Amino acid sequence: MKMILAIVQADDAPKIMQALIEAGHRVTRIATEGGWLRRENVTLLLGAEDEKVNDVLGVLQRTGRRRTSYISVPREMPGALNAQVIDVEIGGATVFVLNVERFEHF
């Protein structure tokens, strides 16, 4: 058995969760926040039998949408403070697949 932790954009979470549930997977949602961009994201927790891991990863890959976002980064210049706008890629999913030593369901 595996524990899958998937970190996704909050905007994408409902669609991803719906796709996982429709594919027969149980999923738990935890609201989290990214460290670098300070944007709301969601960590999804799933328990899956070893043979179902690739199915879960396929759903995450198909439904986690990547896109470009623009952020303002402060930049100091002599005598003035202004900001530079840069583009960053957000979305998709960051996924960790962990071995589960023991699983109990009460």
Backbone as CSV, one residue per row, in Angstrom:
resi,resn,N_x,N_y,N_z,CA_x,CA_y,CA_z,C_x,C_y,C_z
1,MET,0.842,-1.180,0.000,0.000,0.000,0.000,0.881,1.235,0.000
2,LYS,0.389,2.302,-0.619,1.111,3.566,-0.720,0.256,4.710,-0.194
3,MET,0.935,5.725,0.325,0.302,6.989,0.681,0.769,7.987,-0.374
4,ILE,-0.184,8.633,-1.038,0.138,9.612,-2.067,-0.218,10.991,-1.541
5,LEU,0.767,11.883,-1.539,0.561,13.277,-1.169,0.705,14.088,-2.450
6,ALA,-0.330,14.807,-2.813,-0.302,15.608,-4.033,-0.595,17.058,-3.678
7,ILE,0.332,17.934,-4.000,0.156,19.365,-3.748,-0.264,20.008,-5.054
8,VAL,-1.454,20.634,-5.043,-2.036,21.208,-6.255,-2.521,22.626,-5.959
9,GLN,-2.754,23.405,-7.007,-3.308,24.748,-6.847,-4.738,24.649,-6.324
10,ALA,-5.109,25.552,-5.431,-6.447,25.543,-4.850,-7.528,25.644,-5.928
11,ASP,-7.260,26.406,-6.981,-8.234,26.557,-8.068,-8.492,25.239,-8.796
12,ASP,-7.489,24.367,-8.826,-7.609,23.099,-9.539,-8.162,21.967,-8.674
13,ALA,-8.137,22.140,-7.361,-8.479,21.058,-6.442,-9.875,20.453,-6.651
14,PRO,-10.939,21.252,-6.813,-12.257,20.625,-6.989,-12.327,19.695,-8.203
15,LYS,-11.762,20.129,-9.328,-11.776,19.303,-10.533,-10.956,18.024,-10.332
16,ILE,-9.796,18.159,-9.708,-8.937,16.997,-9.462,-9.624,16.024,-8.509
17,MET,-10.192,16.548,-7.432,-10.877,15.678,-6.468,-12.046,14.945,-7.116
18,GLN,-12.817,15.658,-7.919,-13.955,15.035,-8.596,-13.482,13.897,-9.507
19,ALA,-12.411,14.137,-10.258,-11.879,13.106,-11.152,-11.373,11.899,-10.365
20,LEU,-10.722,12.143,-9.232,-10.242,11.030,-8.404,-11.401,10.222,-7.837
21,ILE,-12.429,10.906,-7.358,-13.601,10.219,-6.790,-14.323,9.422,-7.872
22,GLU,-14.480,10.015,-9.050,-15.130,9.302,-10.155,-14.341,8.064,-10.575
23,ALA,-13.020,8.097,-10.376,-12.178,6.946,-10.709,-12.146,5.921,-9.571
24,GLY,-12.894,6.198,-8.495,-13.020,5.233,-7.396,-12.015,5.378,-6.268
25,HIS,-11.367,6.524,-6.171,-10.365,6.738,-5.128,-10.935,7.604,-4.019
26,ARG,-10.543,7.304,-2.798,-10.884,8.152,-1.658,-9.801,9.198,-1.514
27,VAL,-10.203,10.412,-1.198,-9.223,11.495,-1.114,-9.601,12.443,0.026
28,THR,-8.585,12.936,0.724,-8.768,13.917,1.788,-8.051,15.195,1.380
29,ARG,-8.718,16.324,1.587,-8.189,17.633,1.197,-7.738,18.393,2.440
30,ILE,-6.528,18.962,2.362,-6.006,19.805,3.432,-5.596,21.130,2.802
31,ALA,-6.098,22.244,3.336,-5.718,23.571,2.823,-4.304,23.884,3.293
32,THR,-3.441,24.262,2.353,-2.056,24.600,2.664,-1.667,25.864,1.902
33,GLU,-0.458,26.345,2.135,0.026,27.541,1.455,1.452,27.316,1.006
34,GLY,1.742,27.738,-0.220,3.089,27.592,-0.743,4.052,28.556,-0.088
35,GLY,5.288,28.145,0.055,6.285,28.967,0.724,6.853,30.081,-0.134
36,TRP,7.099,29.821,-1.412,7.763,30.818,-2.235,6.792,31.864,-2.756
37,LEU,5.698,31.438,-3.367,4.734,32.395,-3.926,3.693,32.849,-2.906
38,ARG,3.630,32.179,-1.767,2.648,32.505,-0.725,1.220,32.448,-1.253
39,ARG,0.964,31.468,-2.099,-0.376,31.304,-2.656,-1.038,30.087,-2.045
40,GLU,-2.358,30.168,-1.969,-3.121,29.053,-1.427,-2.985,27.847,-2.351
41,ASN,-2.702,26.711,-1.746,-2.745,25.471,-2.491,-3.437,24.430,-1.634
42,VAL,-3.499,23.227,-2.115,-4.200,22.148,-1.425,-3.295,20.929,-1.443
43,THR,-3.222,20.244,-0.312,-2.528,18.967,-0.264,-3.585,17.879,-0.198
44,LEU,-3.546,16.980,-1.173,-4.479,15.863,-1.231,-3.783,14.622,-0.680
45,LEU,-4.473,13.888,0.175,-3.952,12.655,0.750,-4.772,11.495,0.213
46,LEU,-4.084,10.494,-0.312,-4.768,9.310,-0.842,-4.020,8.068,-0.403
47,GLY,-4.752,7.062,0.012,-4.184,5.740,0.223,-4.525,4.909,-1.001
48,ALA,-3.543,4.177,-1.536,-3.804,3.392,-2.742,-3.017,2.087,-2.687
49,GLU,-3.657,1.034,-3.163,-2.943,-0.227,-3.334,-1.864,-0.008,-4.382
50,ASP,-0.794,-0.774,-4.295,0.351,-0.588,-5.198,-0.063,-0.564,-6.666
51,GLU,-0.992,-1.444,-7.046,-1.391,-1.525,-8.460,-2.270,-0.361,-8.901
52,LYS,-2.749,0.462,-7.979,-3.593,1.619,-8.315,-2.822,2.936,-8.381
53,VAL,-1.557,2.930,-8.002,-0.764,4.168,-7.946,-0.690,4.831,-9.318
54,ASN,-0.414,4.071,-10.360,-0.317,4.669,-11.703,-1.644,5.255,-12.158
55,ASP,-2.756,4.681,-11.744,-4.067,5.246,-12.075,-4.231,6.615,-11.417
56,VAL,-3.869,6.714,-10.129,-3.952,7.992,-9.418,-3.048,9.026,-10.081
57,LEU,-1.819,8.628,-10.395,-0.889,9.556,-11.036,-1.404,10.020,-12.394
58,GLY,-2.058,9.135,-13.127,-2.639,9.500,-14.417,-3.733,10.538,-14.268
59,VAL,-4.596,10.364,-13.264,-5.664,11.349,-13.018,-5.052,12.696,-12.666
60,LEU,-4.040,12.702,-11.799,-3.388,13.956,-11.411,-2.745,14.638,-12.621
61,GLN,-2.118,13.854,-13.462,-1.454,14.425,-14.637,-2.455,15.004,-15.629
62,ARG,-3.591,14.334,-15.803,-4.593,14.809,-16.768,-5.352,16.037,-16.276
63,THR,-5.559,16.139,-14.968,-6.445,17.196,-14.454,-5.721,18.368,-13.809
64,GLY,-4.449,18.224,-13.487,-3.691,19.330,-12.898,-3.180,20.244,-13.991
65,ARG,-3.777,21.403,-14.152,-3.496,22.312,-15.267,-2.318,23.234,-14.939
66,ARG,-1.302,23.252,-15.818,-0.176,24.183,-15.679,-0.495,25.460,-16.441
67,ARG,-0.060,26.594,-15.892,-0.299,27.869,-16.546,0.738,28.877,-16.064
68,THR,0.791,30.000,-16.729,1.732,31.056,-16.370,1.001,32.107,-15.541
69,SER,1.655,32.545,-14.483,1.125,33.610,-13.647,2.202,34.695,-13.560
70,TYR,1.791,35.883,-13.261,2.723,36.995,-13.178,2.756,37.510,-11.747
71,ILE,3.963,37.685,-11.218,4.105,38.191,-9.857,5.006,39.413,-9.875
72,SER,4.809,40.261,-8.888,5.597,41.471,-8.751,6.691,41.217,-7.714
73,VAL,7.931,41.468,-8.110,9.082,41.265,-7.236,9.705,42.625,-6.950
74,PRO,9.816,43.004,-5.662,10.428,44.302,-5.341,11.872,44.371,-5.843
75,ARG,12.221,45.540,-6.347,13.585,45.769,-6.825,13.988,47.175,-6.416
76,GLU,15.069,47.266,-5.677,15.534,48.583,-5.231,16.444,49.203,-6.275
77,MET,16.216,50.491,-6.492,17.087,51.271,-7.356,17.488,52.508,-6.569
78,PRO,18.655,53.058,-6.840,19.067,54.259,-6.094,18.003,55.361,-6.162
79,GLY,17.539,55.786,-4.992,16.583,56.878,-4.933,15.135,56.481,-5.159
80,ALA,14.844,55.229,-5.472,13.453,54.823,-5.741,13.272,53.343,-5.419
81,LEU,12.060,52.986,-5.162,11.704,51.583,-4.942,10.655,51.230,-5.986
82,ASN,10.952,50.272,-6.819,9.961,49.851,-7.803,9.923,48.333,-7.855
83,ALA,9.100,47.801,-8.686,8.932,46.351,-8.757,9.115,45.876,-10.187
84,GLN,9.599,44.673,-10.280,9.745,44.013,-11.575,8.696,42.907,-11.639
85,VAL,8.021,42.805,-12.759,7.027,41.755,-12.947,7.703,40.596,-13.676
86,ILE,7.583,39.409,-13.093,8.153,38.221,-13.730,7.052,37.189,-13.912
87,ASP,7.242,36.313,-14.882,6.267,35.248,-15.083,6.809,33.951,-14.489
88,VAL,5.910,33.204,-13.842,6.254,31.926,-13.231,5.222,30.889,-13.663
89,GLU,5.660,29.663,-13.764,4.734,28.590,-14.102,4.148,28.036,-12.809
90,ILE,2.824,27.951,-12.753,2.134,27.403,-11.591,1.219,26.276,-12.058
91,GLY,0.677,25.579,-11.116,-0.267,24.515,-11.445,0.410,23.169,-11.548
92,GLY,-0.317,22.233,-12.116,0.176,20.872,-12.150,0.072,20.275,-10.761
93,ALA,0.908,19.313,-10.466,0.895,18.675,-9.150,2.314,18.286,-8.767
94,THR,2.631,18.487,-7.506,3.853,17.952,-6.928,3.421,16.748,-6.115
95,VAL,3.970,15.577,-6.434,3.453,14.331,-5.872,4.554,13.558,-5.155
96,PHE,4.211,13.063,-3.966,5.086,12.177,-3.207,4.354,10.848,-3.033
97,VAL,5.026,9.749,-3.310,4.459,8.424,-3.122,5.284,7.743,-2.036
98,LEU,4.625,7.443,-0.922,5.310,6.895,0.249,4.840,5.474,0.545
99,ASN,5.763,4.643,0.988,5.390,3.296,1.418,4.628,3.376,2.737
100,VAL,3.603,2.555,2.876,2.824,2.482,4.104,3.134,1.152,4.770
101,GLU,3.655,1.242,5.974,4.002,0.018,6.701,2.764,-0.696,7.221
102,ARG,1.776,0.089,7.644,0.553,-0.516,8.216,-0.616,0.396,7.922
103,PHE,-1.762,-0.207,7.653,-2.987,0.545,7.387,-4.131,-0.066,8.199
104,GLU,-4.860,0.768,8.883,-6.038,0.344,9.654,-7.210,1.225,9.260
105,HIS,-8.383,0.652,9.171,-9.593,1.425,8.890,-10.643,0.988,9.906
106,PHE,-11.057,1.909,10.771,-12.032,1.580,11.831,-13.373,2.173,11.523
